[in-house]
Amino acid sequence: MNRNNEVFLRPANKGRRGQVLVFFTLLVPMMFGLTAMVVDFGRIYYFNNELTASTQAAALAGAYAMSQAGATSSSVSTAVTNYSGTSSDLNADANLSSAAIMSGYPKLKCLTTLKTVWGTQCNGPSSSNAVVVAEQVKVPLFFMPMFGGPTATITAMATAAMRGSVVAPWNIAIILDSTSSMNDTDSDSNCNSTRISCALSGIRILLNSLAPCDPDETTCGAATGGNVANSVDRVSLLTFPPITTASVADDYNCGSTNPTIVPYAYPFPGTSTYQVLGFKSDYRTSDTATSLNSSSDLVIATGGKSGCNGILAIGGDGTYYAQAIMTAQAALVAAQALYPTSQNAIVMLSDGNANAVAAKMPGASTTSGVYMSTLQQCHQAVTAAQNAATAGTRVYAVAYGAEASGCTTDTSPTITPCQTMEGIASNSAYFFSDYTATGGSSSCISASQPVTGLNQIFQVISTDLTEVKLIPNNTT
């Protein structure tokens, strides 16, 4: 370099000395601030995830408490608190030491969407079907206070429905009253047809809501013996009075011949049966199919194929159904042995008035009053259902037009048809009554399940076979 140029540039270079120190002085606080933001926002994110998890657990616990018989607003609130992130509760954490349920929560809601889409009625405490939980916690920040930032307060909210989540597969035994009284016309606005026709329509509603196979499968595939390879919910159909095994196919072969009715014998002969069809899963071709499979024997038996009647109410032998309940329970036990992860349920529909005469109950005791006896017939049915419930079966009872009086064989103590159906249910939440049906008693009301109309009742039952579920907070 020319020496003259070097001399000329020296003053300019001299003026730049110390600029790095200035930049460094400005950069350190910026880097420290960014680091503080990363650390503290990371803490906020971490705390928010923990709080959200505890809030969702609390909401699910509250929803489960809502679905239990005898639930109250207090019992729901207790369940929510027990599973919240507040100090000393089940989801408490040292990081959430200041967590608290926000004022005004939990909130019990009656969400219209759950009623109209899922059939989840507002029969929880305070007429609710969902619970909303909100929690709050203050996050102790490390660095941000040095820059004037406040301690962060975060909140989390979760909403849970009483029902909606699919659980383990079900074996469901439907017991249908097909005695002659089911030929009576139910002229109310819910059906306006024969009782047997209205009952079959309700059963089809149930079949349209169950899961024949895994929801992830686009099709259930071919069925063998009425069952698909990966069946989920399997359904069996039983009726009373019993029929001969030789004629049972007449209930689903679309022919003109009716099954042959036989007496309620004891011991029950091998040539007779209550079970029209064993457990089947071909009632729909996929979990998302919106219509029933008209090729399914189960669908045909329930009147789901055009030109075929399905089960008819032939009657002729009176009404006695304790034996049908026991038969259903035995079939369920066998089905559960084949599918160990499955659960069992009975859905029984009847007016509840057991009244078979001794001539139609050959072999039954005329003095004992316990199974199998011509006396205490309604009490025998209650006992059979209670035994099934003790064995783990969930028993739903649908009183269809139950009268205020009846059960004339039951004298010590007396019992009404309505009380019988209520006693058959595993608990009050599983008792339904279509008391608006023609001939039904207006006093036969289910306090836990106020819905009437068989289609609506079977929709509620299908939903009840599911469990609690988290739903979006903006669900209305």
C-alpha positions in Angstrom: 0.0 0.0 0.0 1.2 3.5 -0.8 2.4 5.1 2.4 0.5 8.2 1.6 -2.7 6.2 1.4 -2.0 4.5 4.7 -1.6 7.8 6.4 -4.7 9.1 4.8 -6.9 6.0 6.1 -5.4 5.9 9.6 -7.7 8.6 11.0 -10.8 6.7 9.7 -9.7 3.4 11.2 -8.9 5.1 14.5 -12.6 6.3 14.6 -14.0 2.8 14.4 -12.2 1.5 17.5 -14.6 0.4 20.3 -17.7 -0.2 18.0 -17.7 -3.9 18.9 -18.1 -3.1 22.5 -21.1 -0.9 21.8 -22.7 -3.7 19.8 -21.9 -6.3 22.4 -23.3 -4.0 25.1 -26.6 -3.8 23.2 -26.7 -7.5 22.1 -26.2 -9.0 25.6 -29.6 -7.7 27.0 -31.3 -8.8 23.8 -29.9 -12.3 23.9 -30.7 -12.5 27.6 -34.2 -11.3 26.9 -34.7 -13.8 24.2 -33.4 -16.6 26.4 -35.7 -15.5 29.2 -38.6 -15.6 26.8 -37.7 -19.1 25.6 -37.3 -20.4 29.1 -40.4 -18.8 30.6 -42.7 -19.5 27.6 -41.5 -23.0 27.7 -42.5 -23.2 31.3 -45.9 -21.7 30.4 -46.4 -24.3 27.7 -45.4 -27.2 30.0 -47.6 -26.0 32.8 -50.5 -25.5 30.3 -50.2 -29.1 29.2 -50.3 -30.4 32.7 -53.2 -28.2 33.6 -55.1 -29.2 30.5 -54.6 -32.9 31.3 -55.8 -32.5 34.9 -58.8 -30.5 33.7 -59.8 -33.1 31.2 -59.5 -35.9 33.8 -61.7 -33.9 36.2 -64.3 -33.4 33.4 -64.3 -37.1 32.6 -64.7 -38.0 36.3 -67.5 -35.6 36.6 -69.3 -37.0 33.5 -68.9 -40.5 34.9 -70.4 -39.4 38.2 -73.3 -37.8 36.3 -74.2 -41.2 34.7 -74.4 -43.1 37.9 -77.8 -43.9 39.5 -78.7 -41.4 42.2 -76.1 -38.8 41.1 -76.5 -35.3 42.5 -74.8 -32.0 41.7 -72.8 -32.4 44.8 -71.5 -35.9 43.9 -70.5 -34.6 40.4 -68.7 -31.6 42.0 -66.9 -34.0 44.4 -65.7 -36.2 41.6 -64.5 -33.2 39.6 -62.5 -31.9 42.6 -61.1 -35.3 43.4 -59.6 -35.7 39.9 -58.5 -32.1 39.5 -55.0 -30.6 39.7 -55.7 -28.8 43.0 -53.5 -29.5 46.0 -53.8 -33.0 47.6 -56.2 -34.3 44.8 -55.5 -37.2 42.5 -53.9 -35.2 39.7 -52.1 -32.7 42.0 -48.6 -31.9 41.0 -45.8 -29.9 42.6 -45.8 -27.7 39.4 -49.5 -27.0 39.9 -49.4 -26.2 43.6 -51.5 -23.1 43.1 -54.0 -24.7 40.8 -57.7 -24.2 41.6 -61.0 -24.8 40.0 -62.3 -21.5 38.8 -65.3 -19.9 40.4 -68.6 -21.1 39.0 -67.3 -24.4 37.9 -68.0 -27.2 37.4 -71.1 -26.3 35.2 -73.7 -28.9 34.4 -75.1 -28.4 30.9 -78.0 -29.7 28.9 -76.5 -29.6 25.4 -79.0 -29.8 22.5 -76.5 -31.4 20.1 -76.0 -34.4 22.4 -79.8 -34.9 22.6 -80.6 -34.6 18.9 -77.5 -36.3 17.4 -76.4 -38.9 20.0 -79.6 -39.3 21.9 -78.0 -38.5 25.2 -80.9 -37.2 27.3 -80.5 -34.5 29.9 -81.2 -36.9 32.8 -78.2 -36.1 34.8 -78.3 -33.9 37.9 -80.1 -30.6 37.3 -81.3 -32.0 34.0 -77.9 -32.2 32.4 -76.0 -34.4 30.0 -72.5 -32.8 30.1 -70.2 -31.1 32.5 -67.8 -28.2 31.9 -64.7 -27.8 34.1 -62.2 -24.9 34.2 -59.0 -24.7 36.2 -56.5 -21.9 36.8 -52.9 -21.8 37.9 -50.2 -19.1 38.4 -46.9 -20.0 36.7 -43.8 -18.8 38.6 -41.5 -17.3 35.9 -37.7 -17.1 36.3 -36.6 -14.3 34.1 -39.5 -12.3 32.8 -40.1 -10.4 36.1 -36.6 -8.8 35.6 -38.0 -7.2 32.5 -41.2 -6.1 34.1 -43.3 -9.1 33.0 -46.0 -10.3 35.4 -46.4 -13.8 36.8 -48.3 -15.7 34.2 -51.8 -17.0 35.0 -53.1 -19.7 32.7 -56.5 -21.4 32.5 -57.7 -24.7 31.0 -61.2 -25.7 30.1 -62.7 -29.2 29.3 -66.2 -30.4 28.5 -67.2 -34.0 28.8 -70.5 -35.8 27.8 -72.1 -38.4 29.9 -72.1 -40.8 26.9 -70.6 -41.1 23.4 -67.3 -43.0 23.5 -67.4 -46.6 22.1 -66.1 -49.1 24.6 -65.6 -52.9 24.7 -67.8 -55.0 22.4 -71.3 -55.9 23.6 -73.2 -59.1 23.5 -76.9 -57.9 23.5 -79.8 -60.2 24.1 -83.1 -58.6 23.1 -86.2 -60.3 24.7 -89.4 -59.3 22.9 -92.9 -59.9 24.3 -94.8 -61.6 21.4 -97.9 -62.5 23.4 -101.3 -61.8 21.9 -101.5 -58.4 23.7 -98.8 -57.1 21.4 -101.4 -57.2 18.6 -103.3 -54.3 20.2 -103.1 -51.0 18.4 -100.9 -48.4 19.9 -102.6 -45.3 18.6 -100.5 -42.6 20.2 -98.5 -40.2 18.1 -95.2 -42.0 18.7 -96.1 -45.0 16.6 -99.8 -45.5 15.7 -99.6 -49.1 14.7 -99.7 -52.5 16.4 -97.6 -52.9 19.4 -95.5 -55.6 17.8 -94.8 -53.4 14.8 -93.9 -50.4 17.0 -91.5 -52.7 19.1 -89.8 -54.0 16.0 -89.3 -50.5 14.7 -87.6 -49.6 18.0 -85.3 -52.6 17.8 -84.3 -51.5 14.3 -83.3 -48.1 15.7 -81.0 -49.9 18.1 -79.5 -52.0 15.3 -78.8 -48.9 13.3 -76.9 -47.4 16.2 -74.7 -50.3 17.2 -71.2 -51.1 15.8 -71.2 -54.3 13.7 -67.5 -54.1 13.1 -64.5 -51.9 13.7 -65.2 -48.2 12.8 -61.9 -48.1 10.9 -63.0 -50.7 8.4 -64.7 -49.5 5.2 -66.7 -52.7 5.1 -67.4 -55.4 7.6 -66.7 -58.0 4.9 -68.5 -61.3 4.3 -70.5 -62.8 7.1 -70.4 -66.5 8.1 -73.4 -67.7 10.0 -74.5 -64.2 10.5 -71.2 -62.9 11.9 -68.4 -60.9 10.3 -64.8 -61.6 11.0 -64.1 -58.7 13.3 -67.5 -58.3 14.9 -67.9 -55.7 17.7 -71.5 -55.6 18.9 -73.4 -58.9 18.5 -77.1 -59.2 19.0 -79.4 -62.1 19.8 -83.2 -62.1 19.6 -85.5 -63.9 21.9 -89.3 -64.0 22.3 -91.9 -65.4 24.5 -94.0 -67.6 24.5 -91.4 -70.2 23.3 -91.7 -71.9 19.9 -90.5 -75.2 18.5 -87.0 -75.3 17.2 -88.3 -76.9 14.0 -90.4 -73.8 13.2 -88.1 -71.0 14.5 -87.0 -70.1 11.0 -90.5 -69.0 10.2 -89.8 -65.8 12.1 -87.2 -64.7 9.5 -87.6 -66.7 6.2 -90.3 -64.4 4.8 -92.6 -67.3 4.4 -96.4 -67.5 5.0 -96.1 -70.1 7.9 -96.0 -68.9 11.5 -93.8 -70.6 14.2 -95.5 -73.1 16.5 -96.1 -71.8 20.0 -95.4 -74.2 22.9 -96.1 -74.1 26.6 -93.7 -72.8 29.3 -92.6 -76.3 30.3 -90.3 -77.3 33.2 -87.8 -78.7 32.6 -87.6 -76.9 29.3 -87.5 -79.4 26.4 -84.8 -79.4 23.8 -87.3 -79.3 21.1 -88.4 -75.8 22.1 -86.6 -72.5 22.2 -87.0 -68.8 23.2 -84.0 -67.8 21.1 -85.1 -66.9 17.5 -81.6 -66.1 16.5 -78.2 -66.5 18.1 -75.7 -63.6 18.3 -75.3 -61.9 15.0 -73.3 -59.0 13.7 -74.3 -58.8 10.0 -77.2 -56.3 10.7 -75.2 -53.6 8.8 -72.5 -53.9 6.2 -70.2 -51.4 7.9 -70.1 -49.3 11.0 -70.9 -46.2 8.9 -73.7 -47.7 6.9 -76.8 -45.7 7.3 -79.3 -48.5 6.5 -79.7 -52.0 7.7 -78.6 -55.1 5.8 -81.9 -56.5 4.5 -80.1 -59.9 3.8 -79.5 -60.3 7.5 -81.8 -62.8 9.3 -81.8 -60.5 12.3 -83.0 -57.6 10.2 -85.7 -59.7 8.6 -86.9 -60.9 11.9 -87.3 -57.4 13.1 -89.3 -56.4 10.1 -86.5 -54.7 8.2 -87.0 -56.3 4.8 -89.8 -55.1 2.5 -92.5 -57.7 2.0 -91.6 -59.6 5.1 -93.5 -59.4 8.4 -90.8 -60.3 10.8 -91.9 -61.6 14.2 -95.6 -61.8 14.8 -97.5 -61.7 18.0 -99.1 -65.1 17.9 -99.6 -65.6 21.7 -102.0 -68.2 23.0 -100.2 -69.4 26.0 -100.4 -66.4 28.3 -97.4 -64.5 29.7 -94.5 -65.9 31.7 -91.0 -64.6 31.1 -88.7 -65.6 34.0 -87.6 -68.6 32.0 -86.8 -66.4 28.9 -84.6 -64.1 31.1 -82.7 -67.1 32.4 -82.3 -68.4 28.8 -81.0 -65.1 27.6 -78.5 -65.0 30.5 -77.2 -68.5 29.7 -76.7 -67.5 26.1 -74.8 -64.3 27.1 -72.5 -66.3 29.4 -71.7 -68.6 26.4 -71.1 -65.6 24.1 -68.8 -63.9 26.6 -66.7 -67.1 26.8 -66.1 -66.9 23.1 -65.3 -63.1 23.3 -63.6 -62.6 26.7 -63.3 -58.9 26.4 -67.0 -58.4 25.7 -69.7 -57.1 28.0 -73.2 -58.5 28.3 -76.6 -56.7 28.2 -80.2 -57.7 28.2 -82.9 -55.4 26.6 -86.3 -56.6 27.6 -89.6 -55.2 26.2 -93.0 -56.1 27.7 -96.0 -54.7 29.4 -94.8 -56.7 32.4 -98.0 -58.5 33.2 -97.1 -62.2 33.8 -100.3 -64.3 34.1 -99.8 -67.8 32.6 -102.2 -70.4 33.9 -101.1 -73.7 35.3 -102.2 -75.6 32.2 -99.6 -73.6 30.2 -96.8 -74.3 32.6 -96.5 -78.1 32.7 -94.1 -79.3 35.4 -94.1 -76.1 37.3 -94.8 -76.1 41.1 -98.3 -74.8 42.0 -97.3 -74.0 45.6 -93.6 -72.9 46.0 -93.7 -69.4 44.5 -90.1 -69.6 43.4 -88.7 -70.7 40.0 -90.4 -72.5 38.4 -93.8 -71.9 39.9 -97.3 -70.9 38.8 -97.3 -68.5 41.7 -95.3 -65.2 42.1 -94.6 -65.1 38.4 -93.7 -61.4 38.3 -91.4 -61.8 41.3 -89.7 -64.8 39.6 -88.9 -62.5 36.7 -87.4 -59.9 38.9 -85.3 -62.5 40.7 -84.0 -63.9 37.4 -83.0 -60.4 36.2 -81.3 -59.6 39.4 -79.3 -62.8 39.2 -78.2 -61.8 35.7 -77.2 -58.3 37.0 -75.2 -59.9 39.8 -73.4 -62.0 37.2 -72.3 -58.7 35.5 -75.1 -58.4 32.9 -76.6 -54.9 32.4 -80.3 -55.3 32.2 -82.5 -52.7 30.5 -86.3 -52.9 30.9 -88.7 -51.2 28.6 -92.2 -51.1 30.0 -94.4 -50.8 27.0 -97.9 -49.7 27.9 -97.6 -51.2 31.4 -100.9 -51.1 33.3 -101.5 -50.0 36.8 -102.8 -53.4 37.9 -102.0 -57.0 37.0 -99.5 -59.7 38.1 -102.5 -61.5 39.6 -100.4 -64.6 40.6 -98.3 -62.4 42.9 -100.0 -62.0 46.3 -97.2 -62.0 48.9 -96.2 -59.3 48.4 -98.3 -57.8 45.6 -96.6 -56.1 42.7 -97.8 -54.3 39.6 -96.6 -54.8 36.0 -94.8 -51.4 36.1 -93.1 -52.3 39.4 -92.0 -55.6 37.8 -90.4 -54.0 34.8 -88.7 -51.4 37.1 -87.4 -54.3 39.3 -86.1 -56.1 36.2 -83.8 -53.2 35.3 -80.3 -53.4 36.8 -80.9 -49.9 38.3 -83.2 -47.0 37.9 -81.1 -45.5 35.0 -81.8 -48.6 32.9 -85.6 -48.5 33.3 -87.7 -47.0 30.5 -91.4 -46.6 30.2 -93.6 -45.8 27.2 -96.6 -44.9 29.4 -98.2 -42.9 26.5 -98.9 -46.2 24.7 -102.6 -47.0 24.4 -103.7 -48.8 27.6 -100.6 -47.8 29.6 -100.8 -46.3 33.0 -99.8 -42.6 33.3 -98.4 -43.4 36.7 -95.8 -45.8 35.2 -93.0 -43.2 34.7 -89.3 -43.6 34.8 -87.9 -40.8 37.0 -84.3 -41.4 35.6 -85.3 -41.7 31.9 -88.2 -39.4 31.1 -88.1 -40.0 27.3 -91.1 -41.8 25.9 -91.7 -43.4 22.5 -90.0 -46.6 21.6 -87.8 -45.2 18.9 -86.4 -42.6 21.3 -86.1 -45.1 24.1 -84.0 -47.5 21.9 -81.9 -44.5 20.7 -81.1 -43.7 24.3 -80.3 -47.3 25.1 -77.8 -47.4 22.2 -76.1 -44.3 23.5 -76.1 -45.6 27.0 -74.0 -48.6 25.8 -71.2 -46.0 25.3 -69.1 -44.3 28.0 -68.1 -40.7 28.9 -66.4 -38.7 26.2 -64.5 -35.4 25.9 -66.2 -33.0 23.4 -65.4 -29.6 22.0 -65.9 -26.7 24.5 -68.1 -24.9 22.0 -70.6 -27.7 21.7 -74.1 -26.3 22.2 
